Structure formats: structure tokens, C-alpha cells
Amino acid sequence: MERIDLTAQSVFDDPHSAYGPLREASGAQWNDSLRGWIVTRHAEVKAALKDTRLSVEKLEPFAERVGGEPHSELQRLAAALADWMVFKDPPRHASLRKAMQNAFMARDTPVLEPMIQSVVDELLEPLIPRAGERRTIDFIHAFAHRVPSVVISDLFGLPRSERERLNDWSNDLGEFVLGSTDAPHRRERAAACVQEMCTRFQRLIDEHRREPRDDFTQLLLRDGSHLTDGEIVHTLILVLFAGHETTANLIGSGLLTCLRNEQLMRRLRCDPALMEPAIEEFLRLEGPVQMVFRIAKRDLELGGARIREGERVHLVLNAANRDPAIFDAPNEVDLQRRRFQHVSFGPGTHMCLGAPLARLVGNIALASVLTRLDDIRLEHDDLRWRRQLIVHGLTELPVSFAARDE
């Protein structure tokens, strides 16, 4: 088959047209544009996510390159990423995950719903036009990207006045971590923002030790007593970054799916309980994490291919999530579909701890938008998706709407 350049803008904008032929061709195949193996079928992706012969520790080359450089900020960036559990294999992974697990489980309860609803209402209220008027906004920057940063600031115990800094930090770090193909000086910007985050989050830890509070940071300090302050700081950076990216993209792509399906939008407005299965379909159809990378620890067979030790393996979650071997009518929304077959948050050792929180925030945010806004229209369908290999998110979503009658 013809070779596909998976770094082309046309593929970022319409990845499923590329993934379909790849999925049909074979279980695993070499891709020159990614300089590694690409895996697109559900069975192979799910198996690979659980395969201990595939490692997530892929940052060593970067750490080695900056280790001898005089720029301390770059070394600090490498050190911070080295403490992220998503880049660590067992047993180190288990130690870092243990510190976070109870904190997430304790906070991902219905107790959070009033706080999240308050955040959503606060951000949505200024966007609602007066009676008889319409308003046009970029939904991504005006709402979708703001909701998770405020929720995370509340979870951490940070003042909401710092929400814009959280947005900026997450965006600058994302350009480097997520493989942006068109972001100049992304390494230096990421290093600078990590330095700022380390300073701020160390101060946050000190504040919590002086005056204990009932929040995520306090639980992390309690259950992460076996970690150094540096490791706890780096874990807070991970939670900010990962939680912001995934949830913002879920909210944006979820609304887009509704805008392209008027019947679905009407059903969700009439029966808000349907938002829960809808969120699973949004995750499946346009998952916020497009692919994950692994490194082969040793030679292995996968999808009929012989993969050599040290070679990169790209597991395309969003291709697996539309595999017709698993999902009937895979390109359509089906609110009766069997739940949790998609691989957007896992499975395996690295299954996303923040998945319940992302689902909850996405549910409340989108339900509130559909409830409080009327006649929502997509201003144009010439949309662009971010030029990043790992995440799948819109650069903008221009919509217009009116206020719903109370």
C-alpha cells in the first residue's frame, strides 16, 4: 500500500481516513514518517498496552543530551519528566502511582460535583448573550480550555487568580511533551515553565504543611510521604498537564460531535442522563489522547511483525477505537453501545488515574452548555486539529448561540 505521512496536516485534520487503510493492511507495520512501528487494530493495541516487554521509558536520550549542557533549566526539565509515572516502568511506576491513587479516588466522588458545577457556571455565565441576541465565540479558548484549569486549581488549593498561569504552563509544556511539529523553541519554553512551576508548587507544598487543608495536594503529601519534595512537585506538574490536556480536548470534541448530529443534541437536551454514555462515545470517536509510544525492551512479535529491541512502537488508540472488528457502525454515535470497550484511558499498568475526573468534568461541562445555550451553530466546518502526535484536540471551535429561555 502507499506510504502514509502521519505528520501531514491533512492527517491531523482527518486522521481516520488514514487509520482505516492502515488498520485493514496489517496488525503492525513500519512507518517512515514516525520512524517506528504503527499499531492500529484494537486487539493488538489492547494487548500491547499490557505487554511488559514494551517500555514507557523513552526520555533517556533527551536526558543524556542535556546532561552535559550548561543550561540548568533544561536539566530541570529532564529531571521533572523523569519523575512522571507515565514515563516509568515497574517497580518505579508503582511507587509514584501509589502516592496519587488514593488522592484521585478520594476526590473523584460525587462530593466534587457541586464544585465542578460551580466552576462551569462561573465560566459559562459571562458567555451567555442577552435575550434576543446571538453571540459568537471560539469555544476552545473561551470555555473548554478554561474549565479544567480552574477545576485543577481548586483541587490543588491554588487561588483561582492563577488560572491563566496554569493554562500557559500547560500549553508551553505540551508543545514539547506532546510532539508538536510546528512549535519553534518548544524545548526552551517548556524548560522555563517547568522552572516556574517547580518554584510555585514547592511554595504550595510548604503552605499545606503549615496549614493543612482538605484537598488533592494534602492527600498527595500524606500518601506520598515516601517521596521527596521534588518528586511531589513533579507529580503535581504531571497532574496539571495531563488533566488539563485530556479534559479540554474531550469537552471540545464532544461539542463538535453534537454540532454535527442534531438528533443527538436534541436527545441529550431532553434527557441529561444520556450524557454519561455519550461521554464514552465522545472518548471513543475522537479520544483526547490519539496515540501512545512504547520502546521494545527486547525482540518480540506483534501483529505479525518482528519488532527489534530498541525500536519505537506507536499504539494508535483512536484507530483501535474505530475498529469494525470490535464496534458495529464504528463511525457513528451509539448510546446503547457496550461500555468501556474503548482504550482511550488504558487498560494496563498505565491506565489513566484521572479518567473518572475527566469523565465527570466533561459530563457536567457539556450538559451545562446544552442546557443553557440555544440554537448552537458551528460557524464553519473548515476546522484544524493541533499538529501534535500524542493528543487529538481542535485548535479552535467557532460557534454562535443564543440564550435558552429559562
C-alpha positions in Angstrom: 0.0 0.0 0.0 1.1 3.6 -0.5 3.1 5.0 2.4 1.3 7.5 4.6 2.9 10.5 6.1 1.3 10.6 9.6 2.9 14.0 10.3 1.0 15.8 7.5 -1.6 18.4 8.4 -4.2 16.6 6.3 -3.8 13.6 8.6 -4.1 15.6 11.8 -7.3 17.2 10.4 -8.8 13.8 9.2 -6.8 11.0 10.9 -9.5 8.4 10.5 -9.2 8.4 6.7 -5.5 7.4 7.2 -6.1 5.0 10.0 -8.7 2.9 8.2 -6.3 1.7 5.4 -3.5 1.1 7.9 -5.8 -1.0 10.1 -7.0 -3.0 7.2 -3.5 -3.7 5.9 -1.9 -5.4 8.9 -1.7 -5.6 12.7 1.6 -3.7 12.8 3.7 -2.0 10.1 6.7 0.2 9.8 6.0 3.9 9.2 8.9 6.0 7.8 7.3 9.3 8.9 7.3 8.2 12.5 10.5 6.2 12.3 8.8 3.4 14.1 6.1 0.7 14.1 2.4 1.7 14.0 -0.3 -0.5 15.6 -3.9 0.3 14.8 -6.1 -2.7 15.5 -8.0 -3.0 18.7 -6.8 -6.5 19.6 -3.1 -5.6 19.1 -3.3 -2.2 20.8 -5.0 -3.6 23.8 -2.5 -6.4 24.1 0.4 -4.1 23.7 -0.8 -1.7 26.4 -0.5 -4.7 28.8 2.8 -6.1 27.4 5.6 -5.7 29.9 8.1 -6.2 27.0 7.2 -2.7 25.9 8.7 0.1 27.9 7.4 3.7 28.5 10.9 4.9 29.5 11.7 6.9 26.3 13.2 10.0 27.8 16.7 8.7 28.4 18.1 10.1 25.1 16.8 13.6 25.9 18.2 13.4 29.5 21.6 12.2 28.2 21.7 15.1 25.6 21.0 17.8 28.2 23.0 16.2 31.0 26.2 17.9 29.8 24.7 21.2 28.8 25.3 24.2 30.9 21.6 25.3 30.9 20.3 24.3 34.3 16.6 24.9 33.2 16.9 22.1 30.6 18.4 19.8 33.2 15.4 20.6 35.5 13.0 19.8 32.7 14.6 16.4 32.2 14.5 15.8 35.9 10.8 16.7 36.2 9.8 14.5 33.3 11.9 11.6 34.7 9.7 11.6 37.8 6.4 11.3 35.8 4.9 7.9 36.4 3.7 7.8 32.8 7.4 7.6 31.8 8.4 4.9 34.3 8.2 1.1 34.2 7.6 -1.0 37.3 8.7 -1.0 40.1 9.4 2.7 40.0 6.0 3.3 38.4 4.2 1.6 41.3 5.9 3.9 43.9 4.8 7.0 42.1 1.3 5.7 41.4 0.8 4.8 45.0 1.2 8.4 46.1 -1.5 9.5 43.7 -4.0 6.7 43.7 -5.8 7.5 47.0 -5.8 11.2 46.3 -7.7 10.6 43.0 -10.0 8.0 44.4 -10.9 10.3 47.3 -11.5 13.3 45.1 -13.4 11.6 42.2 -16.6 11.2 44.1 -20.0 13.0 43.9 -18.6 15.4 46.5 -16.8 17.1 43.6 -19.9 17.6 41.6 -21.0 20.9 43.3 -17.5 22.3 42.9 -17.3 21.4 39.3 -20.8 22.7 38.6 -19.8 26.0 40.3 -16.7 26.3 38.1 -18.7 25.6 34.9 -21.4 28.1 35.8 -18.9 30.8 36.6 -17.2 30.4 33.3 -20.4 29.9 31.2 -22.3 32.9 32.7 -20.3 35.7 31.1 -20.6 34.0 27.7 -24.4 33.9 27.6 -25.9 36.7 25.4 -28.9 38.8 26.4 -32.4 37.8 25.4 -32.9 38.2 21.6 -29.2 38.4 20.8 -26.7 35.9 19.5 -23.0 35.6 20.4 -20.0 34.1 18.6 -17.0 32.7 20.4 -14.1 30.3 20.0 -15.4 27.6 22.3 -12.0 26.1 22.8 -10.3 29.1 24.3 -13.3 30.8 25.8 -14.5 27.7 27.7 -13.1 24.2 27.0 -9.5 25.1 28.0 -10.5 27.2 31.0 -12.8 24.7 32.8 -10.1 22.1 33.6 -7.5 24.7 34.7 -9.9 26.2 37.3 -11.0 22.7 38.5 -7.4 21.7 38.9 -6.5 25.0 40.7 -9.3 24.2 43.2 -8.2 20.6 43.7 -4.6 21.8 44.3 -5.7 24.5 46.7 -4.4 27.3 44.4 -6.2 30.6 44.2 -8.3 31.0 41.0 -6.4 34.2 40.2 -3.6 31.9 39.0 -5.8 30.0 36.5 -4.3 31.8 33.4 -0.8 30.8 34.6 -1.9 27.2 34.7 -3.2 27.5 31.2 0.0 29.0 29.9 2.2 26.5 31.7 0.2 23.5 30.4 0.3 24.8 26.8 4.1 25.6 26.9 4.9 22.2 28.4 2.5 20.5 25.9 4.3 21.8 22.9 7.4 19.8 24.0 5.9 16.7 25.6 3.2 16.1 23.0 5.4 16.2 19.9 4.3 19.4 18.3 5.7 19.5 14.8 5.5 23.3 14.3 6.5 24.9 17.6 9.9 26.6 17.5 11.9 26.8 20.7 9.5 24.4 22.4 12.2 22.8 24.4 13.4 26.1 25.9 9.8 27.3 26.6 9.0 24.0 28.3 12.1 24.3 30.5 11.3 27.8 31.5 7.7 27.0 32.5 8.8 23.9 34.5 11.2 26.1 36.4 8.3 28.4 37.3 6.0 25.5 38.2 8.7 23.9 40.5 9.0 27.2 42.4 5.3 27.7 42.7 4.4 24.1 43.7 7.2 23.9 46.3 5.6 27.0 47.9 2.2 25.3 47.7 3.6 22.3 49.5 5.1 24.5 52.2 1.8 26.2 52.6 0.0 22.9 53.1 2.5 21.8 55.7 1.9 25.0 57.7 -1.8 25.0 57.3 -3.2 21.5 56.3 -6.3 21.5 54.1 -8.8 19.1 52.6 -7.6 18.9 49.0 -5.7 16.9 46.5 -2.3 18.4 47.5 -2.8 17.4 51.1 -3.7 13.8 50.2 -0.7 13.6 48.0 1.6 14.8 50.8 0.0 12.2 53.1 0.2 9.2 50.8 3.5 10.4 49.1 5.4 10.5 52.4 7.9 8.1 50.8 8.7 10.6 48.0 11.0 13.7 48.1 9.6 17.2 47.8 11.0 17.3 44.2 9.1 14.1 43.3 5.9 15.5 44.7 6.3 18.8 42.9 6.9 16.9 39.6 3.8 14.8 40.3 1.7 18.0 40.7 3.1 19.2 37.3 2.0 15.9 35.7 -1.5 16.1 37.1 -1.9 19.7 35.9 -0.6 18.9 32.5 -2.3 15.6 31.9 -5.6 16.6 33.5 -5.8 19.9 31.6 -5.0 18.5 28.1 -7.3 15.4 28.2 -10.3 17.2 29.7 -10.1 20.3 27.5 -9.9 18.2 24.3 -12.8 16.0 25.5 -15.1 19.0 26.0 -14.1 20.5 22.6 -14.5 17.3 20.5 -17.6 16.3 22.4 -19.4 19.6 21.5 -18.2 19.2 17.9 -19.8 15.7 17.7 -23.1 17.2 19.0 -23.0 20.0 16.5 -22.6 17.5 13.6 -25.5 15.4 14.9 -28.7 17.5 15.6 -30.7 14.4 16.7 -28.0 13.5 19.3 -28.0 17.1 20.6 -31.8 17.0 21.0 -31.7 13.7 22.8 -29.0 15.0 25.2 -31.0 18.1 26.0 -34.2 16.2 26.6 -32.5 13.5 28.8 -29.4 14.7 30.5 -28.9 11.1 31.9 -27.8 10.2 28.4 -24.7 12.4 28.7 -22.9 9.6 30.6 -22.9 7.1 27.7 -22.4 10.0 25.3 -19.1 10.8 27.0 -17.9 7.3 26.3 -18.8 7.7 22.7 -17.0 11.0 22.5 -14.0 9.4 24.0 -14.2 6.6 21.5 -14.8 8.6 18.4 -12.3 11.5 19.0 -10.3 10.4 22.0 -8.2 13.2 23.6 -5.1 11.0 23.5 -4.5 9.9 19.9 -1.6 7.6 20.4 1.0 6.5 23.0 4.6 5.4 22.4 6.5 2.4 23.7 10.1 1.1 23.3 10.7 -2.6 22.8 12.8 -3.9 25.6 13.7 -7.0 23.6 12.8 -8.6 20.3 9.1 -9.5 20.1 6.3 -10.5 17.7 3.3 -8.1 17.5 0.6 -8.0 14.9 2.5 -10.3 12.6 5.6 -8.1 12.7 9.0 -8.8 14.1 9.9 -5.8 16.3 13.5 -5.4 17.4 14.9 -4.3 20.7 15.1 -0.5 21.0 12.5 0.2 18.2 9.6 2.6 18.8 6.1 1.3 18.7 3.2 3.7 18.2 -0.1 2.4 19.6 -2.9 4.4 17.9 -5.7 4.5 20.4 -8.1 6.4 18.1 -7.6 3.9 15.3 -8.3 1.0 17.7 -11.4 2.7 18.9 -13.0 2.6 15.5 -12.0 -1.0 14.7 -15.0 -2.6 12.9 -13.9 -5.9 14.3 -15.0 -4.7 17.7 -17.5 -1.9 17.1 -20.6 -2.1 14.9 -21.1 1.1 12.9 -17.8 2.3 14.4 -18.1 5.9 12.9 -21.5 6.5 14.4 -22.6 7.5 17.9 -24.5 4.7 19.6 -25.7 5.5 23.2 -26.6 1.8 23.7 -23.1 0.6 22.8 -21.4 -1.8 25.3 -19.5 0.4 27.7 -15.8 0.7 28.3 -14.6 -1.3 25.3 -12.6 1.7 24.0 -9.0 2.1 25.0 -8.9 5.8 25.4 -7.7 5.7 29.1 -6.0 2.3 29.2 -6.1 -0.6 30.0 -2.9 -1.9 31.7 -0.5 -0.8 34.3 -0.6 2.8 32.9 -4.4 3.1 32.9 -5.2 6.8 33.5 -5.8 7.5 37.2 -7.6 10.7 36.3 -10.2 9.1 34.0 -13.1 9.3 36.4 -12.4 13.0 37.0 -12.1 13.8 33.2 -15.4 12.0 32.6 -17.2 13.9 35.4 -15.9 17.3 34.3 -16.7 16.6 30.7 -20.2 15.4 31.6 -21.0 18.5 33.7 -19.5 20.9 31.3 -21.2 19.6 28.1 -24.6 19.1 29.9 -24.5 22.7 31.1 -23.6 24.0 27.7 -26.5 22.2 26.0 -28.9 23.2 28.9 -28.1 26.9 29.0 -27.3 27.7 25.3 -29.8 27.6 22.5 -29.5 27.2 18.7 -25.8 26.4 18.9 -24.3 26.5 15.4 -20.9 25.7 14.0 -19.8 28.9 12.2 -17.8 27.0 9.6 -16.6 23.4 9.2 -13.1 24.2 8.0 -11.6 23.1 11.3 -7.9 22.5 12.2 -6.6 20.0 14.7 -3.4 20.5 16.6 -0.2 19.3 15.0 0.7 17.0 17.8 1.2 13.3 17.6 0.0 12.3 21.0 -3.1 14.4 21.7 -6.1 15.0 19.5 -7.6 18.4 20.0 -9.0 21.3 18.0 -7.1 24.5 17.6 -10.4 26.4 17.7 -14.1 25.8 17.5 -16.1 28.8 16.3 -19.7 28.6 17.4 -22.6 31.0 17.7 -25.6 30.6 20.0 -28.5 32.4 21.9 -29.5 32.1 25.5 -32.1 29.4 26.3 -35.4 30.5 27.8 -35.4 29.8 31.5 
